[in-house]
Amino acid sequence: MEEEIFNVTIDRPIGSSHPDYPSLVYPVNYGYIEGVIAPDGENQDAYVIGVDTPVDHFTGKRIAIIHRRDDVEDKWVITPENVPYNKQQIEDMVYFQEQYFDSYVEMLDEEMWDAYNCKGEKLGYQIPRSMAKSLSEGVYHIAVMIYVKRADGCILATQRSRNKTNPLKWEVTGGSILAGETPVEGAARELAEETGIIKKISELREIYNCYDVKRHCIYYIYLAEVPSDMPIHLQIGETMDYEFLPYDEFRELVCSDRFVASEQGRFIAHEELMKSVLDANNI
């Protein structure tokens, strides 16, 4: 499906109050799309997610429509291009206002994953990303994590954007692979999208893989080795800061409450192996 791109004029930026209900403060940018007429005869209203700061205008893609059963108005959801969100994330971000309506989220052109069993064997069908938290017993999807290590031994940590789940927490680069991708292909894509680092799949070294029954996920962990002067280009809406840290400082961050808990658990469970890979002096 061809992406629909729209320009949103923001009249209620992040941090502003609702004109009729001053106690309702907007955690996301909110505005209207001039020239697109909604059922109420006014310009179409839209939430802009994936942008962490107040803005006056924003151009992005429409990924979802919020339908209100008890109101004539629908609300559109606009995000930066190439920044995926699932249904649960959108519901969480707009809850501050949609809690007062009988509303539901319709996803448009949703990201699809291949379904696997716990052995990493394809089950022959695909699952939408919005079903990630409601998969049947024995059904898994695959996610990848990429540890980036510079020639000087420092390791990359990135900080999640305010509007994502686990806001402002630190993590390593990663995400779910798409339908049709292999784990290493998905790792190369995620690395390029989130950091700007381009690696051939032959240049990514698999450290280990494991599966998590609770999360219905199989994790593949990779190492990407880069020069000491490698520039990082953060993906708007995904991450807002980064640091290259020596191993001991990186480990301290991972083991703190500032790091995403699920990643922390996997690191600690495989700490001896991770130390042998990440704390080596050679590259």
C-alpha positions in Angstrom: 0.0 0.0 0.0 1.3 3.5 -0.9 2.0 5.6 2.1 -0.3 8.6 2.6 1.6 11.7 3.6 0.0 14.7 5.2 1.0 18.0 6.6 -0.4 18.8 10.1 -0.8 22.3 11.5 -0.2 22.0 15.2 -2.6 24.1 17.4 -2.1 22.1 20.6 1.6 21.3 20.9 3.2 19.1 23.6 2.7 20.7 27.0 -0.3 22.8 26.0 -3.7 22.5 27.7 -7.1 21.7 26.1 -8.9 25.0 25.4 -12.1 23.9 27.3 -10.5 21.6 29.9 -7.3 23.3 31.2 -6.3 20.3 33.4 -6.0 18.2 30.2 -2.4 18.6 29.1 -1.2 17.2 25.8 1.8 14.8 25.9 1.8 14.6 22.1 1.4 17.2 19.4 -2.1 17.6 18.2 -3.5 19.6 15.3 -5.4 19.5 12.0 -4.9 18.8 8.3 -6.0 21.8 6.3 -8.1 20.9 3.3 -9.2 17.5 4.5 -12.7 17.8 5.7 -13.9 15.6 8.5 -17.5 14.4 9.0 -18.2 17.3 11.4 -17.5 19.7 8.5 -14.2 20.9 10.1 -10.6 20.2 9.1 -9.5 16.7 10.0 -7.9 16.5 13.5 -4.7 14.4 14.0 -2.4 13.2 16.7 1.3 13.4 15.8 3.3 10.7 17.6 7.0 10.0 17.4 8.0 13.6 17.8 9.4 14.5 21.3 9.3 18.3 21.2 6.6 20.9 20.5 6.3 21.8 16.8 4.2 24.2 14.7 3.9 22.0 11.7 4.7 18.4 10.9 4.7 16.3 7.7 4.4 12.5 8.1 2.5 9.4 7.2 -0.9 8.3 8.4 -0.7 4.9 10.1 -4.0 4.7 12.0 -7.5 6.1 12.4 -9.1 6.4 15.8 -12.8 5.9 15.5 -15.2 7.2 18.2 -18.4 5.2 18.5 -20.0 8.0 20.6 -18.8 10.9 18.5 -19.0 11.9 14.8 -15.3 12.8 14.7 -12.5 10.4 13.8 -8.9 11.2 14.7 -6.0 10.4 12.5 -2.5 9.3 13.7 0.5 10.8 11.9 4.1 9.6 12.5 7.5 10.2 10.9 8.2 7.9 8.0 9.8 4.5 8.7 8.9 4.7 12.4 6.6 1.8 13.3 4.1 1.8 16.1 1.7 -1.0 17.1 -1.9 -0.7 18.2 -1.1 -0.9 21.9 1.5 1.9 21.7 -0.9 4.2 19.9 -3.7 3.4 22.5 -1.3 4.3 25.3 -0.2 7.5 23.7 -3.7 8.9 23.0 -5.3 7.5 26.2 -5.0 10.9 27.9 -7.8 12.2 25.7 -9.5 9.1 24.2 -10.3 7.7 27.7 -13.3 10.0 27.7 -14.7 8.4 24.5 -15.7 4.9 23.4 -13.0 4.7 20.8 -10.9 2.1 19.0 -7.8 2.1 16.8 -7.8 1.0 13.2 -4.3 0.2 11.9 -3.4 1.0 8.3 -0.9 -1.0 6.3 0.2 -2.7 9.5 3.7 -4.3 9.9 3.5 -8.1 9.5 5.7 -10.8 11.0 6.2 -14.4 10.2 4.9 -16.9 12.9 7.4 -19.4 14.3 7.5 -22.2 16.8 10.0 -22.2 19.6 12.6 -24.0 17.4 12.5 -21.1 15.0 10.6 -23.0 12.4 8.1 -21.1 10.3 4.4 -22.0 10.9 3.3 -21.0 7.4 1.4 -17.8 8.2 1.9 -14.2 9.2 0.8 -12.2 12.3 0.2 -8.4 12.5 2.3 -6.5 14.9 -0.7 -5.3 16.9 -1.2 -9.0 18.0 2.2 -9.2 19.6 0.8 -9.4 23.1 -2.0 -11.8 22.3 -0.3 -14.7 20.4 -1.5 -18.2 20.9 0.5 -20.7 23.0 3.5 -22.0 21.0 3.5 -19.1 18.5 6.5 -16.8 18.4 7.9 -14.0 16.4 11.6 -13.1 16.1 13.4 -10.0 17.4 17.0 -9.0 17.0 19.4 -7.0 19.2 22.7 -5.6 17.9 25.5 -4.7 20.2 27.7 -2.1 18.5 31.4 -2.1 19.5 33.9 0.5 18.4 37.5 -0.2 17.7 38.4 1.5 21.0 36.3 -1.0 22.9 33.4 1.3 23.7 29.8 0.0 23.3 26.8 1.9 21.9 23.8 2.6 24.1 20.8 4.6 22.8 18.0 6.3 24.7 14.4 5.7 23.8 12.1 8.6 22.8 9.6 10.0 25.3 6.6 8.8 23.3 7.7 5.2 23.1 7.0 2.4 25.6 9.7 2.4 28.3 10.2 6.2 27.7 13.7 7.6 28.2 15.1 4.2 29.1 18.4 3.1 27.6 18.8 0.1 25.3 20.8 -1.4 22.5 19.7 -1.3 18.9 17.1 -3.8 17.9 13.6 -4.7 16.9 11.4 -7.3 15.3 12.2 -8.8 11.9 9.6 -8.4 9.2 7.8 -11.1 7.2 10.2 -12.6 4.7 13.3 -11.5 6.5 15.9 -13.8 8.1 17.2 -12.8 11.5 20.5 -11.4 10.2 18.7 -9.5 7.4 16.4 -7.9 10.0 19.4 -7.1 12.2 21.1 -5.3 9.3 18.0 -3.3 8.5 17.3 -2.3 12.2 20.9 -1.2 12.6 20.8 1.0 9.5 17.4 2.5 10.4 18.1 3.3 14.0 21.8 4.3 13.8 22.7 4.9 10.2 25.4 2.1 10.4 25.4 0.1 7.2 26.7 -3.5 7.5 26.6 -6.4 5.2 25.0 -9.5 6.7 28.3 -11.3 6.6 29.7 -8.6 8.9 27.3 -9.2 11.7 28.4 -11.9 14.2 25.7 -13.9 16.0 26.5 -14.1 19.7 23.6 -16.3 20.8 19.9 -16.8 20.5 17.2 -17.7 23.0 13.4 -17.8 23.3 11.1 -16.2 25.9 7.9 -18.1 26.5 6.2 -15.2 28.3 6.9 -12.7 25.5 6.3 -15.2 22.7 9.6 -14.1 21.2 12.8 -15.6 19.9 15.8 -13.3 20.3 18.9 -13.3 18.1 21.8 -11.3 19.5 24.5 -9.9 17.2 27.7 -8.0 17.4 28.6 -5.2 14.9 32.1 -3.9 15.0 32.8 -0.4 13.8 35.7 2.1 13.5 36.2 4.6 16.4 35.1 7.5 14.3 31.8 5.9 13.2 29.1 8.6 13.1 25.7 7.8 14.5 22.4 9.1 12.9 19.5 8.6 15.3 16.1 7.7 13.9 13.5 10.4 14.7 10.8 9.2 16.9 12.8 6.1 18.0 15.8 7.4 19.9 16.8 10.8 21.3 20.3 10.3 22.5 23.3 7.9 22.5 26.5 7.2 24.2 29.6 5.0 23.5 30.7 3.6 26.9 33.7 1.5 28.0 32.5 -2.0 29.0 32.5 -1.4 32.8 30.4 1.8 32.4 28.1 0.0 29.9 27.6 -2.9 32.3 26.8 -0.5 35.1 24.1 1.2 32.9 22.6 -2.1 31.8 22.3 -3.2 35.4 20.6 0.0 36.5 17.0 1.0 36.5 17.7 3.3 33.6 17.9 0.4 31.2 15.0 -1.5 29.6 14.3 -4.3 32.0 13.8 -7.2 29.4 17.1 -6.5 27.8 18.7 -6.2 31.2 17.5 -9.7 32.1 18.9 -11.3 28.9 22.2 -9.5 29.4 22.6 -10.7 33.0 21.5 -14.3 32.0 24.3 -14.4 29.5 26.7 -12.0 31.2 29.8 -14.3 31.1 29.4 -14.8 27.3 28.6 -11.1 26.7 31.7 -10.0 28.7 33.9 -12.3 26.7 32.6 -10.7 23.5 32.3 -7.0 24.6 35.2 -6.7 27.0 37.8 -8.0 24.6 40.6 -5.5 23.8 40.9 -6.6 20.1 38.3 -5.9 17.4 
